[in-house]
Amino acid sequence: MYKIHQTAPNFKILDCTIRDGGLVNDSNFDDETVRAAYLACSEANIDIMEIGFKDSDKIFSRQKFGKWRFCDESDVMEIIGSCGKKISISELADAGKCDWRDFPEKEKSQADIIRCAFYEHQTEDALDIVNSCADKGYQTALCMMAASTLGERAIDCALDKFARSQANIIYLMDSFGALMPEQVETLSDKYCQAAHSAGKLFGIHCHNNLQCAFANTIAAISRGADIADCTLAGLGKGAGNCPTEMLVKYVGQKYKLRPILKAVENFIEPMRKHFRWGFDYPYMISGLLNIHPREAMEFEKSLSLGEKKSIVDFYDKNFKKES
């Protein structure tokens, strides 16, 4: 019998398939897929679904990017209204890429949570965004990306600022999939202490470049994570994320696996005919180098278009400074 593992008292799962998966297909999900993901999360008792980005069409072209890059209220309502709102809805605002001053008051929005993604040098902008959204009535989260690239002093300084913000959640983000479980445990202790001391929650978001997304998520949970991110079939940027289906089974408790598997089988796995995501050697190389996987993503895209390229050449190009 599969063992159910102990989690924080009010532990929650956040499925961000449509948001992180939007980095694979430029957020061009059809409504049927988004609705299926929402229903699967609802039926599986997932606590929160991140339905997309809350970014600006001044930066992202609506001709190239789908509606889930912008999360217009009417589009979100089209999904939620047809199903009935059963779980919390999150949207992600990228620092420097969103019109956060124009976000509606919470009472006029289907979103319950606004998460802000940003790099360390954008910290002040991120604090402005979450504080403004908190004033408008939203729950908020600070998601400082690429923690694997930051030194202890930079992290400590950032966490001190986060603790004094209005954010409800502080996230450890392994954006480049470069961390190993023992590193996540050490960082989780630091993040968890900062968050809990300030009366906030601690969240974890992992990528799978070194095939550690699930293991790293477990490591953070063992260190007191209150919220863990995941995606259906691991669909997400580059090597993808911790799979929802694995996390649901690991945590057990109130969560149900069958609705997740149904959505994966009918809507997510068929996407592999057109898009490549999940562990592959170019993503492994970017993870080992602790860099953004954009070049690896371009490499994978070229393969999906039928081009013949060498993984060894990709390695030689990216590790040329090694010698």
Short mmCIF file of the C-alpha atoms (twelve columns), coordinates in Angstrom:
data_MODEL
# 
_entry.id   MODEL 
# 
loop_
_atom_site.group_PDB 
_atom_site.id 
_atom_site.type_symbol 
_atom_site.label_atom_id 
_atom_site.label_alt_id 
_atom_site.label_comp_id 
_atom_site.label_asym_id 
_atom_site.label_seq_id 
_atom_site.Cartn_x 
_atom_site.Cartn_y 
_atom_site.Cartn_z 
_atom_site.pdbx_PDB_model_num 
ATOM 1   C CA . MET A 1   0.000   0.000  0.000   1 
ATOM 2   C CA . TYR A 2   1.379   3.425  -0.968  1 
ATOM 3   C CA . LYS A 3   2.414   5.453  2.056   1 
ATOM 4   C CA . ILE A 4   0.848   8.925  2.485   1 
ATOM 5   C CA . HIS A 5   3.492   11.407 3.568   1 
ATOM 6   C CA . GLN A 6   3.230   14.043 6.252   1 
ATOM 7   C CA . THR A 7   2.856   17.647 5.096   1 
ATOM 8   C CA . ALA A 8   2.369   21.042 6.718   1 
ATOM 9   C CA . PRO A 9   -1.025  21.278 8.520   1 
ATOM 10  C CA . ASN A 10  -2.719  23.348 5.806   1 
ATOM 11  C CA . PHE A 11  -0.624  22.154 2.881   1 
ATOM 12  C CA . LYS A 12  -1.876  23.116 -0.599  1 
ATOM 13  C CA . ILE A 13  -1.125  22.067 -4.165  1 
ATOM 14  C CA . LEU A 14  -1.000  24.691 -6.906  1 
ATOM 15  C CA . ASP A 15  -1.320  23.362 -10.451 1 
ATOM 16  C CA . CYS A 16  0.198   25.796 -12.963 1 
ATOM 17  C CA . THR A 17  -0.146  23.711 -16.133 1 
ATOM 18  C CA . ILE A 18  -1.782  26.414 -18.230 1 
ATOM 19  C CA . ARG A 19  0.579   29.123 -16.999 1 
ATOM 20  C CA . ASP A 20  3.965   27.336 -17.094 1 
ATOM 21  C CA . GLY A 21  2.845   25.261 -20.058 1 
ATOM 22  C CA . GLY A 22  2.212   28.544 -21.825 1 
ATOM 23  C CA . LEU A 23  5.986   28.891 -22.111 1 
ATOM 24  C CA . VAL A 24  5.895   25.825 -24.363 1 
ATOM 25  C CA . ASN A 25  3.118   26.926 -26.763 1 
ATOM 26  C CA . ASP A 26  3.073   30.731 -26.319 1 
ATOM 27  C CA . SER A 27  -0.046  30.361 -24.157 1 
ATOM 28  C CA . ASN A 28  -2.063  29.152 -27.136 1 
ATOM 29  C CA . PHE A 29  -4.303  26.695 -25.306 1 
ATOM 30  C CA . ASP A 30  -7.828  26.267 -26.610 1 
ATOM 31  C CA . ASP A 31  -10.710 26.700 -24.184 1 
ATOM 32  C CA . GLU A 32  -11.461 22.980 -24.196 1 
ATOM 33  C CA . THR A 33  -8.001  22.186 -22.799 1 
ATOM 34  C CA . VAL A 34  -8.132  24.943 -20.176 1 
ATOM 35  C CA . ARG A 35  -11.611 23.857 -19.125 1 
ATOM 36  C CA . ALA A 36  -10.479 20.214 -18.902 1 
ATOM 37  C CA . ALA A 37  -7.507  21.206 -16.734 1 
ATOM 38  C CA . TYR A 38  -9.766  23.271 -14.485 1 
ATOM 39  C CA . LEU A 39  -12.297 20.463 -14.097 1 
ATOM 40  C CA . ALA A 40  -9.533  17.924 -13.445 1 
ATOM 41  C CA . CYS A 41  -8.070  20.118 -10.713 1 
ATOM 42  C CA . SER A 42  -11.510 20.657 -9.210  1 
ATOM 43  C CA . GLU A 43  -12.405 16.970 -9.215  1 
ATOM 44  C CA . ALA A 44  -8.989  16.004 -7.847  1 
ATOM 45  C CA . ASN A 45  -9.403  18.529 -4.995  1 
ATOM 46  C CA . ILE A 46  -6.360  20.523 -6.088  1 
ATOM 47  C CA . ASP A 47  -6.403  23.699 -4.010  1 
ATOM 48  C CA . ILE A 48  -5.301  26.305 -6.551  1 
ATOM 49  C CA . MET A 49  -5.091  26.471 -10.332 1 
ATOM 50  C CA . GLU A 50  -2.920  29.080 -11.997 1 
ATOM 51  C CA . ILE A 51  -4.824  29.816 -15.172 1 
ATOM 52  C CA . GLY A 52  -2.219  31.945 -16.923 1 
ATOM 53  C CA . PHE A 53  -0.162  35.107 -17.043 1 
ATOM 54  C CA . LYS A 54  -1.398  38.597 -16.262 1 
ATOM 55  C CA . ASP A 55  0.963   40.268 -18.723 1 
ATOM 56  C CA . SER A 56  0.708   43.289 -21.001 1 
ATOM 57  C CA . ASP A 57  -0.262  43.234 -24.663 1 
ATOM 58  C CA . LYS A 58  2.068   46.207 -25.083 1 
ATOM 59  C CA . ILE A 59  4.897   43.676 -24.714 1 
ATOM 60  C CA . PHE A 60  3.349   40.410 -25.880 1 
ATOM 61  C CA . SER A 61  1.592   40.448 -29.244 1 
ATOM 62  C CA . ARG A 62  -1.942  39.072 -29.237 1 
ATOM 63  C CA . GLN A 63  -1.282  37.833 -32.762 1 
ATOM 64  C CA . LYS A 64  1.463   35.509 -31.470 1 
ATOM 65  C CA . PHE A 65  0.442   34.800 -27.885 1 
ATOM 66  C CA . GLY A 66  -2.804  33.216 -26.794 1 
ATOM 67  C CA . LYS A 67  -5.368  34.643 -24.400 1 
ATOM 68  C CA . TRP A 68  -3.797  32.889 -21.389 1 
ATOM 69  C CA . ARG A 69  -0.821  35.229 -21.621 1 
ATOM 70  C CA . PHE A 70  -3.175  38.056 -20.623 1 
ATOM 71  C CA . CYS A 71  -6.033  36.514 -18.601 1 
ATOM 72  C CA . ASP A 72  -8.656  39.069 -19.550 1 
ATOM 73  C CA . GLU A 73  -11.542 38.842 -17.098 1 
ATOM 74  C CA . SER A 74  -14.017 37.843 -19.807 1 
ATOM 75  C CA . ASP A 75  -11.831 34.919 -20.898 1 
ATOM 76  C CA . VAL A 76  -11.358 33.644 -17.348 1 
ATOM 77  C CA . MET A 77  -15.083 33.987 -16.726 1 
ATOM 78  C CA . GLU A 78  -15.764 31.940 -19.858 1 
ATOM 79  C CA . ILE A 79  -13.985 29.019 -18.212 1 
ATOM 80  C CA . ILE A 80  -15.020 29.513 -14.604 1 
ATOM 81  C CA . GLY A 81  -18.578 30.538 -15.390 1 
ATOM 82  C CA . SER A 82  -19.280 27.450 -17.459 1 
ATOM 83  C CA . CYS A 83  -17.979 25.139 -14.734 1 
ATOM 84  C CA . GLY A 84  -18.776 26.996 -11.528 1 
ATOM 85  C CA . LYS A 85  -15.978 28.246 -9.318  1 
ATOM 86  C CA . LYS A 86  -14.827 25.366 -7.155  1 
ATOM 87  C CA . ILE A 87  -11.161 26.111 -6.417  1 
ATOM 88  C CA . SER A 88  -8.960  29.163 -6.003  1 
ATOM 89  C CA . ILE A 89  -7.614  30.851 -9.136  1 
ATOM 90  C CA . SER A 90  -4.126  32.268 -9.437  1 
ATOM 91  C CA . GLU A 91  -2.606  34.486 -12.122 1 
ATOM 92  C CA . LEU A 92  1.065   35.322 -12.559 1 
ATOM 93  C CA . ALA A 93  2.356   38.821 -13.239 1 
ATOM 94  C CA . ASP A 94  5.880   39.171 -14.606 1 
ATOM 95  C CA . ALA A 95  7.759   42.151 -13.186 1 
ATOM 96  C CA . GLY A 96  8.486   44.571 -16.001 1 
ATOM 97  C CA . LYS A 97  5.986   42.894 -18.316 1 
ATOM 98  C CA . CYS A 98  2.610   43.696 -16.765 1 
ATOM 99  C CA . ASP A 99  0.370   46.719 -16.334 1 
ATOM 100 C CA . TRP A 100 -0.100  46.109 -12.623 1 
ATOM 101 C CA . ARG A 101 -1.485  49.553 -11.907 1 
ATOM 102 C CA . ASP A 102 -4.451  48.665 -14.126 1 
ATOM 103 C CA . PHE A 103 -5.309  45.394 -12.390 1 
ATOM 104 C CA . PRO A 104 -8.940  45.445 -11.212 1 
ATOM 105 C CA . GLU A 105 -9.971  45.326 -7.592  1 
ATOM 106 C CA . LYS A 106 -10.344 41.769 -6.300  1 
ATOM 107 C CA . GLU A 107 -14.137 42.082 -6.126  1 
ATOM 108 C CA . LYS A 108 -14.185 42.605 -9.904  1 
ATOM 109 C CA . SER A 109 -11.883 39.698 -10.712 1 
ATOM 110 C CA . GLN A 110 -12.124 35.917 -10.833 1 
ATOM 111 C CA . ALA A 111 -8.534  35.692 -9.573  1 
ATOM 112 C CA . ASP A 112 -7.931  35.085 -5.879  1 
ATOM 113 C CA . ILE A 113 -4.134  35.137 -5.947  1 
ATOM 114 C CA . ILE A 114 -1.664  37.256 -7.900  1 
ATOM 115 C CA . ARG A 115 1.840   35.851 -7.935  1 
ATOM 116 C CA . CYS A 116 4.717   38.034 -9.089  1 
ATOM 117 C CA . ALA A 117 7.693   36.449 -10.877 1 
ATOM 118 C CA . PHE A 118 10.912  38.440 -10.977 1 
ATOM 119 C CA . TYR A 119 14.674  38.280 -10.858 1 
ATOM 120 C CA . GLU A 120 16.652  39.569 -7.881  1 
ATOM 121 C CA . HIS A 121 17.460  42.881 -9.561  1 
ATOM 122 C CA . GLN A 122 13.709  43.500 -9.976  1 
ATOM 123 C CA . THR A 123 12.930  43.102 -6.272  1 
ATOM 124 C CA . GLU A 124 11.710  46.646 -5.701  1 
ATOM 125 C CA . ASP A 125 9.345   46.450 -8.684  1 
ATOM 126 C CA . ALA A 126 8.015   43.123 -7.405  1 
ATOM 127 C CA . LEU A 127 7.368   44.574 -3.967  1 
ATOM 128 C CA . ASP A 128 5.402   47.411 -5.545  1 
ATOM 129 C CA . ILE A 129 3.313   44.908 -7.507  1 
ATOM 130 C CA . VAL A 130 2.433   42.606 -4.593  1 
ATOM 131 C CA . ASN A 131 1.761   45.470 -2.201  1 
ATOM 132 C CA . SER A 132 -0.557  47.112 -4.720  1 
ATOM 133 C CA . CYS A 133 -2.373  43.839 -5.389  1 
ATOM 134 C CA . ALA A 134 -2.695  43.199 -1.655  1 
ATOM 135 C CA . ASP A 135 -4.254  46.638 -1.255  1 
ATOM 136 C CA . LYS A 136 -6.764  45.654 -3.944  1 
ATOM 137 C CA . GLY A 137 -7.792  42.597 -1.942  1 
ATOM 138 C CA . TYR A 138 -5.798  39.765 -3.538  1 
ATOM 139 C CA . GLN A 139 -3.690  37.148 -1.843  1 
ATOM 140 C CA . THR A 140 -0.167  37.626 -3.178  1 
ATOM 141 C CA . ALA A 141 3.079   35.733 -3.645  1 
ATOM 142 C CA . LEU A 142 6.678   36.750 -4.258  1 
ATOM 143 C CA . CYS A 143 8.432   34.392 -6.677  1 
ATOM 144 C CA . MET A 144 12.079  35.414 -7.009  1 
ATOM 145 C CA . MET A 145 13.415  33.324 -9.861  1 
ATOM 146 C CA . ALA A 146 16.727  31.543 -10.317 1 
ATOM 147 C CA . ALA A 147 17.564  31.034 -6.643  1 
ATOM 148 C CA . SER A 148 20.376  28.714 -7.759  1 
ATOM 149 C CA . THR A 149 22.298  31.714 -9.143  1 
ATOM 150 C CA . LEU A 150 22.196  33.777 -5.942  1 
ATOM 151 C CA . GLY A 151 24.630  33.904 -3.080  1 
ATOM 152 C CA . GLU A 152 23.606  33.601 0.554   1 
ATOM 153 C CA . ARG A 153 23.930  37.327 1.200   1 
ATOM 154 C CA . ALA A 154 21.656  38.252 -1.723  1 
ATOM 155 C CA . ILE A 155 19.046  35.716 -0.616  1 
ATOM 156 C CA . ASP A 156 19.147  36.889 2.999   1 
ATOM 157 C CA . CYS A 157 18.739  40.515 1.933   1 
ATOM 158 C CA . ALA A 158 15.809  39.648 -0.335  1 
ATOM 159 C CA . LEU A 159 14.094  37.508 2.296   1 
ATOM 160 C CA . ASP A 160 14.354  40.345 4.800   1 
ATOM 161 C CA . LYS A 161 12.511  42.625 2.374   1 
ATOM 162 C CA . PHE A 162 9.950   39.925 1.563   1 
ATOM 163 C CA . ALA A 163 9.194   39.417 5.250   1 
ATOM 164 C CA . ARG A 164 8.298   43.104 5.573   1 
ATOM 165 C CA . SER A 165 6.048   43.112 2.496   1 
ATOM 166 C CA . GLN A 166 2.327   42.427 2.252   1 
ATOM 167 C CA . ALA A 167 2.933   39.177 0.355   1 
ATOM 168 C CA . ASN A 168 1.187   36.126 1.779   1 
ATOM 169 C CA . ILE A 169 3.572   33.590 0.232   1 
ATOM 170 C CA . ILE A 170 7.330   33.518 -0.333  1 
ATOM 171 C CA . TYR A 171 8.519   31.090 -3.010  1 
ATOM 172 C CA . LEU A 172 11.764  29.223 -3.519  1 
ATOM 173 C CA . MET A 173 12.094  29.056 -7.309  1 
ATOM 174 C CA . ASP A 174 14.449  26.586 -8.988  1 
ATOM 175 C CA . SER A 175 13.853  28.241 -12.353 1 
ATOM 176 C CA . PHE A 176 16.856  26.680 -14.098 1 
ATOM 177 C CA . GLY A 177 16.390  23.209 -12.636 1 
ATOM 178 C CA . ALA A 178 19.936  23.369 -11.289 1 
ATOM 179 C CA . LEU A 179 19.402  22.515 -7.622  1 
ATOM 180 C CA . MET A 180 19.829  19.123 -5.986  1 
ATOM 181 C CA . PRO A 181 17.720  17.859 -3.051  1 
ATOM 182 C CA . GLU A 182 20.303  18.607 -0.361  1 
ATOM 183 C CA . GLN A 183 20.581  22.196 -1.629  1 
ATOM 184 C CA . VAL A 184 16.796  22.523 -1.618  1 
ATOM 185 C CA . GLU A 185 16.686  21.297 1.967   1 
ATOM 186 C CA . THR A 186 19.205  23.938 3.054   1 
ATOM 187 C CA . LEU A 187 17.459  26.727 1.143   1 
ATOM 188 C CA . SER A 188 14.036  25.572 2.325   1 
ATOM 189 C CA . ASP A 189 15.119  25.915 5.940   1 
ATOM 190 C CA . LYS A 190 16.141  29.506 5.211   1 
ATOM 191 C CA . TYR A 191 13.015  30.414 3.227   1 
ATOM 192 C CA . CYS A 192 10.670  28.638 5.620   1 
ATOM 193 C CA . GLN A 193 12.158  30.408 8.637   1 
ATOM 194 C CA . ALA A 194 11.860  33.813 6.949   1 
ATOM 195 C CA . ALA A 195 8.288   33.168 5.807   1 
ATOM 196 C CA . HIS A 196 6.906   31.615 8.974   1 
ATOM 197 C CA . SER A 197 8.565   34.162 11.246  1 
ATOM 198 C CA . ALA A 198 6.686   36.858 9.346   1 
ATOM 199 C CA . GLY A 199 3.377   34.997 9.409   1 
ATOM 200 C CA . LYS A 200 3.627   34.033 5.745   1 
ATOM 201 C CA . LEU A 201 3.554   30.774 3.806   1 
ATOM 202 C CA . PHE A 202 6.494   29.086 2.100   1 
ATOM 203 C CA . GLY A 203 6.107   27.736 -1.440  1 
ATOM 204 C CA . ILE A 204 8.272   25.627 -3.768  1 
ATOM 205 C CA . HIS A 205 8.500   25.658 -7.577  1 
ATOM 206 C CA . CYS A 206 10.911  23.297 -9.351  1 
ATOM 207 C CA . HIS A 207 12.049  22.482 -12.888 1 
ATOM 208 C CA . ASN A 208 13.282  19.127 -14.106 1 
ATOM 209 C CA . ASN A 209 16.547  19.799 -15.966 1 
ATOM 210 C CA . LEU A 210 18.466  17.352 -13.755 1 
ATOM 211 C CA . GLN A 211 15.453  15.065 -13.221 1 
ATOM 212 C CA . CYS A 212 15.095  16.352 -9.657  1 
ATOM 213 C CA . ALA A 213 11.844  18.358 -9.822  1 
ATOM 214 C CA . PHE A 214 9.836   15.753 -7.925  1 
ATOM 215 C CA . ALA A 215 12.674  14.950 -5.505  1 
ATOM 216 C CA . ASN A 216 13.291  18.656 -4.863  1 
ATOM 217 C CA . THR A 217 9.604   19.264 -4.241  1 
ATOM 218 C CA . ILE A 218 9.582   16.403 -1.737  1 
ATOM 219 C CA . ALA A 219 12.680  17.867 -0.086  1 
ATOM 220 C CA . ALA A 220 10.944  21.227 0.381   1 
ATOM 221 C CA . ILE A 221 7.801   19.545 1.714   1 
ATOM 222 C CA . SER A 222 9.923   17.674 4.254   1 
ATOM 223 C CA . ARG A 223 11.250  21.058 5.388   1 
ATOM 224 C CA . GLY A 224 7.811   22.574 5.905   1 
ATOM 225 C CA . ALA A 225 6.638   23.872 2.520   1 
ATOM 226 C CA . ASP A 226 3.032   25.032 2.729   1 
ATOM 227 C CA . ILE A 227 2.411   25.134 -1.034  1 
ATOM 228 C CA . ALA A 228 3.938   23.084 -3.842  1 
ATOM 229 C CA . ASP A 229 3.669   23.831 -7.566  1 
ATOM 230 C CA . CYS A 230 3.191   21.172 -10.207 1 
ATOM 231 C CA . THR A 231 1.843   20.666 -13.736 1 
ATOM 232 C CA . LEU A 232 -0.049  17.945 -15.564 1 
ATOM 233 C CA . ALA A 233 2.486   15.544 -17.120 1 
ATOM 234 C CA . GLY A 234 5.157   18.013 -16.026 1 
ATOM 235 C CA . LEU A 235 4.187   20.374 -18.867 1 
ATOM 236 C CA . GLY A 236 6.250   23.526 -18.522 1 
ATOM 237 C CA . LYS A 237 9.215   25.575 -19.634 1 
ATOM 238 C CA . GLY A 238 12.016  23.469 -21.059 1 
ATOM 239 C CA . ALA A 239 12.460  20.342 -18.982 1 
ATOM 240 C CA . GLY A 240 9.117   20.957 -17.337 1 
ATOM 241 C CA . ASN A 241 7.988   20.814 -13.715 1 
ATOM 242 C CA . CYS A 242 7.119   18.451 -10.903 1 
ATOM 243 C CA . PRO A 243 4.257   16.319 -12.323 1 
ATOM 244 C CA . THR A 244 0.905   16.867 -10.644 1 
ATOM 245 C CA . GLU A 245 0.088   13.177 -10.915 1 
ATOM 246 C CA . MET A 246 3.190   12.227 -8.912  1 
ATOM 247 C CA . LEU A 247 2.735   14.901 -6.270  1 
ATOM 248 C CA . VAL A 248 -0.938  14.028 -5.772  1 
ATOM 249 C CA . LYS A 249 -0.062  10.388 -5.174  1 
ATOM 250 C CA . TYR A 250 2.841   11.266 -2.885  1 
ATOM 251 C CA . VAL A 251 0.817   13.621 -0.698  1 
ATOM 252 C CA . GLY A 252 -2.359  11.553 -0.811  1 
ATOM 253 C CA . GLN A 253 -4.760  12.785 1.847   1 
ATOM 254 C CA . LYS A 254 -7.700  14.525 0.124   1 
ATOM 255 C CA . TYR A 255 -6.262  14.497 -3.426  1 
ATOM 256 C CA . LYS A 256 -7.534  12.208 -6.186  1 
ATOM 257 C CA . LEU A 257 -5.369  10.845 -8.991  1 
ATOM 258 C CA . ARG A 258 -7.910  9.586  -11.539 1 
ATOM 259 C CA . PRO A 259 -9.204  13.005 -12.753 1 
ATOM 260 C CA . ILE A 260 -5.605  14.133 -13.272 1 
ATOM 261 C CA . LEU A 261 -4.726  11.052 -15.322 1 
ATOM 262 C CA . LYS A 262 -7.840  11.528 -17.446 1 
ATOM 263 C CA . ALA A 263 -6.875  15.088 -18.353 1 
ATOM 264 C CA . VAL A 264 -3.281  14.058 -19.003 1 
ATOM 265 C CA . GLU A 265 -4.361  11.243 -21.307 1 
ATOM 266 C CA . ASN A 266 -6.951  13.213 -23.263 1 
ATOM 267 C CA . PHE A 267 -5.480  16.714 -23.440 1 
ATOM 268 C CA . ILE A 268 -1.846  16.997 -22.374 1 
ATOM 269 C CA . GLU A 269 -0.067  13.967 -23.794 1 
ATOM 270 C CA . PRO A 270 -1.516  14.586 -27.299 1 
ATOM 271 C CA . MET A 271 0.393   17.895 -27.260 1 
ATOM 272 C CA . ARG A 272 3.658   15.980 -27.550 1 
ATOM 273 C CA . LYS A 273 2.933   15.565 -31.244 1 
ATOM 274 C CA . HIS A 274 3.603   19.286 -31.655 1 
ATOM 275 C CA . PHE A 275 5.748   20.352 -28.693 1 
ATOM 276 C CA . ARG A 276 8.770   18.976 -26.884 1 
ATOM 277 C CA . TRP A 277 9.049   19.311 -23.116 1 
ATOM 278 C CA . GLY A 278 10.434  17.248 -20.284 1 
ATOM 279 C CA . PHE A 279 13.906  15.970 -19.542 1 
ATOM 280 C CA . ASP A 280 16.319  15.873 -22.457 1 
ATOM 281 C CA . TYR A 281 20.061  16.303 -22.807 1 
ATOM 282 C CA . PRO A 282 20.109  19.987 -23.848 1 
ATOM 283 C CA . TYR A 283 18.076  20.786 -20.724 1 
ATOM 284 C CA . MET A 284 20.435  18.673 -18.661 1 
ATOM 285 C CA . ILE A 285 23.344  20.711 -20.010 1 
ATOM 286 C CA . SER A 286 21.650  24.035 -19.206 1 
ATOM 287 C CA . GLY A 287 20.875  22.730 -15.717 1 
ATOM 288 C CA . LEU A 288 24.483  21.684 -15.168 1 
ATOM 289 C CA . LEU A 289 25.589  25.137 -16.284 1 
ATOM 290 C CA . ASN A 290 22.957  26.793 -14.067 1 
ATOM 291 C CA . ILE A 291 21.717  28.982 -16.924 1 
ATOM 292 C CA . HIS A 292 18.351  29.853 -18.445 1 
ATOM 293 C CA . PRO A 293 17.292  27.062 -20.832 1 
ATOM 294 C CA . ARG A 294 16.410  29.402 -23.729 1 
ATOM 295 C CA . GLU A 295 19.156  28.002 -25.994 1 
ATOM 296 C CA . ALA A 296 18.130  24.454 -25.099 1 
ATOM 297 C CA . MET A 297 14.526  25.339 -25.887 1 
ATOM 298 C CA . GLU A 298 15.562  26.663 -29.309 1 
ATOM 299 C CA . PHE A 299 17.542  23.466 -29.888 1 
ATOM 300 C CA . GLU A 300 14.504  21.344 -29.016 1 
ATOM 301 C CA . LYS A 301 12.251  23.486 -31.202 1 
ATOM 302 C CA . SER A 302 14.522  22.952 -34.180 1 
ATOM 303 C CA . LEU A 303 14.386  19.190 -33.616 1 
ATOM 304 C CA . SER A 304 10.587  19.293 -33.540 1 
ATOM 305 C CA . LEU A 305 10.714  21.028 -36.931 1 
ATOM 306 C CA . GLY A 306 12.730  18.163 -38.358 1 
ATOM 307 C CA . GLU A 307 16.196  19.711 -38.268 1 
ATOM 308 C CA . LYS A 308 19.104  17.404 -37.530 1 
ATOM 309 C CA . LYS A 309 21.371  18.732 -34.804 1 
ATOM 310 C CA . SER A 310 24.026  17.194 -32.604 1 
ATOM 311 C CA . ILE A 311 23.726  17.077 -28.836 1 
ATOM 312 C CA . VAL A 312 27.518  16.756 -28.688 1 
ATOM 313 C CA . ASP A 313 27.854  19.990 -30.683 1 
ATOM 314 C CA . PHE A 314 25.422  21.664 -28.270 1 
ATOM 315 C CA . TYR A 315 27.548  20.442 -25.376 1 
ATOM 316 C CA . ASP A 316 30.798  21.621 -26.979 1 
ATOM 317 C CA . LYS A 317 29.341  25.070 -27.703 1 
ATOM 318 C CA . ASN A 318 28.008  25.603 -24.187 1 
ATOM 319 C CA . PHE A 319 30.949  24.078 -22.326 1 
ATOM 320 C CA . LYS A 320 33.597  25.772 -24.470 1 
ATOM 321 C CA . LYS A 321 34.784  27.775 -21.434 1 
ATOM 322 C CA . GLU A 322 35.144  24.619 -19.362 1 
ATOM 323 C CA . SER A 323 38.620  23.987 -20.689 1 
# 
